[in-house]
């Protein structure tokens, strides 16, 4: 976890989780239960933005690892044919 996580409100943390799951800020606001305006305001906050970027990077690393693992598995299966 990011050292600044504790500086965020529960709603801001919920908004970050939503931003990582959906395609638009409007969808994230709806999912998090806040206004779209709040999302935009928080995105201008350096602490919020920092936590969001760190969580995005963690997500990208995890996805990359899974893709590499799954790709190796598929290649091994294909080489058996």
N, CA and C of each residue as an Amber inpcrd file, in Angstrom:
protein
   243
   0.8280000  -1.1940000   0.0000000   0.0000000   0.0000000   0.0000000
   0.8620000   1.2440000   0.0000000   0.3160000   2.2700000  -0.4920000
   0.9900000   3.5540000  -0.5910000   0.9580000   4.2450000   0.7590000
   2.0340000   4.9340000   1.0860000   2.0940000   5.6110000   2.3830000
   1.0170000   6.6720000   2.5380000   0.4880000   7.1800000   1.4220000
  -0.5370000   8.2220000   1.4780000  -1.9570000   7.6660000   1.4850000
  -2.1060000   6.3350000   1.4400000  -3.4490000   5.7440000   1.4340000
  -4.2800000   6.2270000   2.6060000  -3.6450000   6.3600000   3.7560000
  -4.3880000   6.7460000   4.9580000  -4.8750000   8.1910000   4.8840000
  -4.3250000   8.9730000   3.9600000  -4.7690000  10.3540000   3.8030000
  -6.0440000  10.4580000   2.9750000  -6.4250000   9.3620000   2.3380000
  -7.6340000   9.3580000   1.5180000  -8.8380000   8.9390000   2.3470000
  -9.9880000   9.4640000   1.9650000 -11.2290000   9.0750000   2.6300000
 -11.6820000   7.7160000   2.0830000 -12.5610000   7.0360000   2.7970000
 -13.1000000   5.7800000   2.2630000 -13.7430000   5.9730000   0.8830000
 -14.4160000   7.1020000   0.6800000 -15.0490000   7.3500000  -0.6170000
 -13.9990000   7.5500000  -1.7090000 -12.9040000   8.2130000  -1.3920000
 -11.8390000   8.3830000  -2.3760000 -11.2090000   7.0320000  -2.7360000
 -11.0160000   6.1870000  -1.7380000 -10.4940000   4.8490000  -2.0160000
 -11.4530000   4.0490000  -2.8860000 -12.7250000   4.1930000  -2.6260000
 -13.7450000   3.5250000  -3.4390000 -13.7120000   4.0590000  -4.8710000
 -13.5090000   5.3630000  -5.0040000 -13.4350000   5.9730000  -6.3350000
 -12.2150000   5.4640000  -7.0950000 -11.1000000   5.3050000  -6.4040000
  -9.9040000   4.7730000  -7.0700000 -10.1580000   3.3530000  -7.5500000
 -10.7640000   2.5300000  -6.7090000 -11.0800000   1.1600000  -7.1420000
 -11.9920000   1.1820000  -8.3640000 -12.9530000   2.0840000  -8.3690000
 -13.8680000   2.1850000  -9.5030000 -13.1350000   2.6620000 -10.7580000
 -12.2690000   3.6440000 -10.6180000 -11.5080000   4.1470000 -11.7660000
 -10.6680000   3.0470000 -12.4050000 -10.2210000   2.1000000 -11.6030000
  -9.4100000   1.0020000 -12.1210000 -10.2440000  -0.0820000 -12.7970000
 -11.5660000  -0.0240000 -12.6250000 -12.4240000  -1.0810000 -13.1530000
 -13.2460000  -0.6900000 -14.3690000 -13.4990000   0.5950000 -14.5470000
 -14.3990000   1.0190000 -15.6250000 -13.6630000   1.9160000 -16.6160000
 -14.3590000   2.2830000 -17.6840000 -13.7200000   3.0280000 -18.7620000
 -13.8470000   4.5400000 -18.6740000 -14.8430000   5.0320000 -17.9530000
 -15.0450000   6.4790000 -17.9210000 -15.1400000   6.9860000 -16.4890000
 -14.9090000   8.2520000 -16.3540000 -15.0280000   8.8720000 -15.0290000
 -16.4820000   8.8920000 -14.5730000 -17.3960000   9.0260000 -15.5160000
 -18.8210000   9.0040000 -15.1720000 -19.2100000   7.6430000 -14.5940000
 -18.7320000   6.5750000 -15.2250000 -19.0120000   5.2270000 -14.7160000
 -18.3740000   5.0300000 -13.3410000 -17.1650000   5.5390000 -13.1670000
 -16.4790000   5.4150000 -11.8850000 -17.2440000   6.1410000 -10.7890000
 -17.7300000   7.3320000 -11.0950000 -18.4920000   8.1020000 -10.1210000
 -19.7550000   7.3470000  -9.7070000 -20.4320000   6.8040000 -10.6880000
 -21.6520000   6.0550000 -10.3970000 -21.3410000   4.8290000  -9.5390000
 -20.2930000   4.1030000  -9.8930000 -19.9140000   2.9030000  -9.1550000
 -19.4880000   3.2390000  -7.7250000 -18.7810000   4.3420000  -7.5710000
 -18.2710000   4.7210000  -6.2490000 -19.3240000   5.4030000  -5.3880000
 -20.3700000   5.9090000  -6.0150000 -21.4070000   6.6070000  -5.2620000
 -21.0490000   8.0500000  -4.9620000 -20.3540000   8.6790000  -5.8940000
 -19.9980000  10.0910000  -5.7300000 -20.3130000  10.8180000  -7.0360000
 -20.1080000  12.1080000  -7.0440000 -20.3680000  12.8710000  -8.2600000
 -19.1610000  12.8090000  -9.1920000 -19.4260000  12.9750000 -10.4630000
 -18.3420000  13.0340000 -11.4380000 -17.4350000  14.2340000 -11.1470000
 -18.0400000  15.2920000 -10.6730000 -17.2710000  16.4830000 -10.3060000
 -16.2530000  16.1620000  -9.2110000 -16.6530000  15.3320000  -8.2470000
 -15.7240000  14.9260000  -7.1920000 -14.5440000  14.1650000  -7.7770000
 -14.8130000  13.2830000  -8.7250000 -13.7390000  12.5290000  -9.3740000
 -12.7300000  13.4990000  -9.9930000 -13.2240000  14.4600000 -10.7420000
 -12.3280000  15.4290000 -11.3860000 -11.5580000  16.2450000 -10.3460000
 -12.2200000  16.6270000  -9.2810000 -11.5560000  17.3970000  -8.2200000
 -10.4530000  16.5630000  -7.5780000 -10.7420000  15.3000000  -7.2860000
  -9.7540000  14.4340000  -6.6570000  -8.5860000  14.1520000  -7.5920000
  -8.8640000  14.0350000  -8.8810000  -7.7790000  13.7850000  -9.8320000
  -6.7940000  14.9510000  -9.8970000  -7.2160000  16.1180000  -9.4730000
  -6.3260000  17.2790000  -9.4280000  -5.5010000  17.3070000  -8.1360000
  -5.8510000  16.4390000  -7.1780000  -5.1470000  16.3850000  -5.8990000
  -3.9230000  15.4790000  -6.0380000  -2.7220000  15.9860000  -5.7130000
  -1.5010000  15.1890000  -5.8850000  -1.4830000  13.8750000  -5.0990000
  -2.0390000  13.8600000  -3.9130000  -2.0420000  12.6250000  -3.1130000
  -2.9530000  11.5860000  -3.7660000  -4.1540000  11.9830000  -4.1320000
  -5.0990000  11.0770000  -4.7850000  -4.4870000  10.5400000  -6.0740000
  -3.9420000  11.4430000  -6.8860000  -3.3520000  11.0620000  -8.1640000
  -2.1820000  10.0980000  -7.9610000  -1.3740000  10.3370000  -6.9510000
  -0.2360000   9.4750000  -6.6570000  -0.6850000   8.0600000  -6.2860000
  -1.6890000   7.9760000  -5.4410000  -2.2020000   6.6660000  -5.0330000
  -2.8130000   5.9520000  -6.2370000  -3.5740000   6.6700000  -7.0440000
  -4.1740000   6.0780000  -8.2410000  -3.0920000   5.5460000  -9.1790000
  -2.0660000   6.3320000  -9.4420000  -0.9980000   5.9000000 -10.3370000
  -0.2540000   4.6930000  -9.7880000  -0.0170000   4.6740000  -8.4790000
   0.6570000   3.5200000  -7.8890000  -0.1920000   2.2600000  -8.0370000
  -1.4800000   2.3850000  -7.7850000  -2.3630000   1.2120000  -7.9200000
  -2.4720000   0.7640000  -9.3710000  -2.4600000   1.7210000 -10.3140000
  -2.4630000   1.3570000 -11.7370000  -1.1960000   0.5880000 -12.0830000
  -0.0600000   1.0310000 -11.5760000   1.2040000   0.3470000 -11.8450000
   1.2180000  -1.0540000 -11.2670000   0.6810000  -1.2210000 -10.0700000
   0.5890000  -2.5470000  -9.4530000  -0.2870000  -3.4480000 -10.3060000
  -1.4030000  -2.9190000 -10.7570000  -2.3260000  -3.6820000 -11.5950000
  -1.6480000  -4.0910000 -12.9040000  -0.9290000  -3.1580000 -13.5330000
  -0.2260000  -3.4690000 -14.7830000   0.8220000  -4.5690000 -14.5680000
   1.5780000  -4.4730000 -13.4800000   2.5900000  -5.5010000 -13.1980000
   1.9310000  -6.8650000 -13.0080000   0.8340000  -6.8900000 -12.2510000
   0.1370000  -8.1570000 -12.0090000  -0.4120000  -8.7470000 -13.3040000
  -0.9940000  -7.9060000 -14.1290000  -1.5320000  -8.3710000 -15.4120000
  -0.3960000  -8.8770000 -16.2970000   0.7130000  -8.1540000 -16.3160000
   1.8650000  -8.5790000 -17.1140000   2.3880000  -9.9350000 -16.6860000
   2.4740000 -10.1460000 -15.3730000   2.9290000 -11.4430000 -14.8630000
   1.9790000 -12.5630000 -15.2690000   0.6850000 -12.2960000 -15.1280000
  -0.3040000 -13.3210000 -15.4880000  -0.2590000 -13.6320000 -16.9710000
  -0.1170000 -12.5840000 -17.7940000  -0.0380000 -12.8160000 -19.2390000
   1.1950000 -13.6370000 -19.5960000   2.3250000 -13.3140000 -18.9910000
   3.5480000 -14.0670000 -19.2600000   3.3930000 -15.5230000 -18.8490000
   2.8220000 -15.7470000 -17.6800000   2.6210000 -17.1060000 -17.1860000
   1.6700000 -17.8710000 -18.1040000   0.5470000 -17.2460000 -18.4480000
  -0.4340000 -17.9120000 -19.3010000   0.1150000 -18.1490000 -20.7050000
   0.9070000 -17.2060000 -21.2130000   1.5030000 -17.3680000 -22.5360000
   2.4440000 -18.5590000 -22.5390000   3.2620000 -18.6740000 -21.4970000
   4.1580000 -19.8270000 -21.4030000   3.3770000 -21.1280000 -21.3530000
   2.2940000 -21.1250000 -20.6120000   1.4550000 -22.3340000 -20.5140000
   0.8920000 -22.6970000 -21.8840000   0.3670000 -21.7270000 -22.6010000
  -0.2010000 -21.9730000 -23.9280000   0.8730000 -22.4670000 -24.8930000
   2.0500000 -21.8320000 -24.8620000   3.1410000 -22.2580000 -25.7340000
   3.5640000 -23.7030000 -25.4340000   3.6020000 -24.0540000 -24.1690000
   3.9360000 -25.4310000 -23.8030000   2.8900000 -26.4040000 -24.3190000
   1.6260000 -26.0330000 -24.2280000   0.5650000 -26.8960000 -24.7500000
   0.6790000 -27.0540000 -26.2610000   0.9440000 -25.9550000 -26.9520000
   1.0590000 -25.9970000 -28.3980000   2.2650000 -26.8270000 -28.8510000
   3.3330000 -26.7480000 -28.0970000   4.5370000 -27.4940000 -28.4880000
   4.3420000 -29.0010000 -28.3340000   3.3450000 -29.4100000 -27.5660000
   3.0600000 -30.8310000 -27.3980000   2.3580000 -31.4230000 -28.6100000
   1.8370000 -30.5510000 -29.4920000   1.1110000 -31.0500000 -30.6750000
   2.0110000 -31.2480000 -31.8130000
